[in-house]
Amino acid sequence: MKYRTLGRTGIKVSPYCLGAMMFGALGNPDHEDSVRVIHKALDAGVNFVDTADAYSRGESEDIVGKAIKGRRDNVVLATKAHLPMGEDPNQQGNSRRWLTRALEDSLRRLGTDHVDLFQIHRPAPDTDVEETLSALTDMMRAGKVRAIGTSSFPASDIVEAQWVAERRGLQRFRTEQPTYSILNRGVEREVLPVCERYGMGALVYSPLAGGLLTGRYRKGRPNDTHRAGFGFKHLSDERRLDAVEQLIPVAQDAGMSLTHLATAFAISHPGVTSAIIGPRTMDHLDDLLAGAGTRLSDDILNRIDAVVAPGTDVGTLDMAYAPPAVGQARLRRRPADERAAA
């Protein structure tokens, strides 16, 4: 396994980051089996593990904690906070009040006294970013966090946070975790270039487009996969399925599986440090690890560009973040009596 530097942190991480979302009730409820999967990834040279408090309501962190016991020093450990962890409206978000509590809970579940990367899982337009950065800075000064990052932040929010950190003398975000795959290339337009400009590492999630780029979802064919049971709309999006049908022969001509084509694509961008792989079973992990040596030629990358143009998205990944300006109709529609020009 080769290693890359995570932005300008000096931390060396593997190009594959083991995502732990599928460990626990959401995916694999067998703790011992999940631990074996994590151990195999670590033994293969994957030294970067990403989880979150919201994954199976803390169960994923419990499993990761069991797996890294006795191996903590060799693991670059990342977790996230923001998503709801209870019915109380203050058990979520990016306030100092919640993030301080969330970190303590994560450290307890993970069985460690610090995390290497603490990430804000989603933006919170109702919270001043200075409030968030101030709290995160104190966590770093206390030795409980080594670096801080964001996830799904629009480019404008990333830039604002960098400016606030500089002006207020606060620690700045060192990483961003956006969705990125052959089918979702929108971040190539602004997010990845902004990360490069500010020396931020990018650990991209869903390089398999939520499962579509495994080859198990085909146009006109029924499927009974684990993910299909969640009712994800992106798995039946005709535009995305059409693109998959065009990508399959590209992979076949290159002598590789669609899965390996997709993961190799994700780590080929110069702004990407690591691609998060999220296996649920040992077979899934084995397949992903088998493609670790895959290198895409310019010809193959050009053929991918012909299917999905750089900087564009084909449909939307269900888990993708939608900024309020897009997701809330009231923010993109004037009152009815103000919509006419005359």
Rosetta blueprint (number, residue, H / E / L):
1 M L
2 K L
3 Y L
4 R E
5 T E
6 L L
7 G L
8 R L
9 T L
10 G L
11 I L
12 K E
13 V E
14 S L
15 P L
16 Y E
17 C E
18 L E
19 G E
20 A L
21 M L
22 M L
23 F E
24 G L
25 A L
26 L L
27 G L
28 N E
29 P L
30 D L
31 H H
32 E H
33 D H
34 S H
35 V H
36 R H
37 V H
38 I H
39 H H
40 K H
41 A H
42 L H
43 D H
44 A L
45 G L
46 V L
47 N L
48 F E
49 V E
50 D E
51 T L
52 A L
53 D L
54 A L
55 Y H
56 S H
57 R H
58 G H
59 E H
60 S H
61 E H
62 D H
63 I H
64 V H
65 G H
66 K H
67 A H
68 I H
69 K L
70 G L
71 R L
72 R H
73 D H
74 N H
75 V L
76 V E
77 L E
78 A E
79 T E
80 K E
81 A E
82 H L
83 L L
84 P L
85 M L
86 G L
87 E L
88 D L
89 P L
90 N L
91 Q L
92 Q L
93 G L
94 N L
95 S L
96 R H
97 R H
98 W H
99 L H
100 T H
101 R H
102 A H
103 L H
104 E H
105 D H
106 S H
107 L H
108 R H
109 R H
110 L H
111 G L
112 T L
113 D L
114 H L
115 V E
116 D L
117 L E
118 F E
119 Q E
120 I E
121 H L
122 R L
123 P L
124 A L
125 P L
126 D L
127 T L
128 D L
129 V H
130 E H
131 E H
132 T H
133 L H
134 S H
135 A H
136 L H
137 T H
138 D H
139 M H
140 M H
141 R H
142 A L
143 G L
144 K L
145 V E
146 R L
147 A L
148 I E
149 G E
150 T E
151 S E
152 S L
153 F L
154 P L
155 A H
156 S H
157 D H
158 I H
159 V H
160 E H
161 A H
162 Q H
163 W H
164 V H
165 A H
166 E H
167 R H
168 R H
169 G L
170 L L
171 Q L
172 R L
173 F L
174 R L
175 T E
176 E E
177 Q E
178 P L
179 T E
180 Y L
181 S L
182 I L
183 L L
184 N E
185 R L
186 G H
187 V H
188 E H
189 R L
190 E L
191 V H
192 L H
193 P H
194 V H
195 C H
196 E H
197 R H
198 Y L
199 G L
200 M L
201 G E
202 A E
203 L E
204 V E
205 Y E
206 S L
207 P L
208 L L
209 A H
210 G H
211 G H
212 L H
213 L H
214 T H
215 G L
216 R L
217 Y L
218 R L
219 K L
220 G L
221 R L
222 P L
223 N L
224 D L
225 T L
226 H L
227 R H
228 A H
229 G H
230 F H
231 G L
232 F L
233 K H
234 H H
235 L H
236 S H
237 D L
238 E H
239 R H
240 R H
241 L H
242 D H
243 A H
244 V H
245 E H
246 Q H
247 L H
248 I H
249 P H
250 V H
251 A H
252 Q H
253 D H
254 A L
255 G L
256 M L
257 S L
258 L H
259 T H
260 H H
261 L H
262 A H
263 T H
264 A H
265 F H
266 A H
267 I L
268 S L
269 H L
270 P L
271 G L
272 V L
273 T L
274 S E
275 A E
276 I E
277 I E
278 G L
279 P L
280 R L
281 T L
282 M H
283 D H
284 H H
285 L H
286 D H
287 D H
288 L H
289 L H
290 A H
291 G L
292 A L
293 G L
294 T L
295 R L
296 L L
297 S L
298 D H
299 D H
300 I H
301 L H
302 N H
303 R H
304 I H
305 D H
306 A H
307 V H
308 V L
309 A L
310 P L
311 G L
312 T L
313 D E
314 V L
315 G L
316 T L
317 L L
318 D L
319 M L
320 A L
321 Y L
322 A L
323 P L
324 P H
325 A H
326 V H
327 G H
328 Q L
329 A H
330 R H
331 L H
332 R L
333 R L
334 R L
335 P L
336 A H
337 D H
338 E H
339 R L
340 A L
341 A L
342 A L
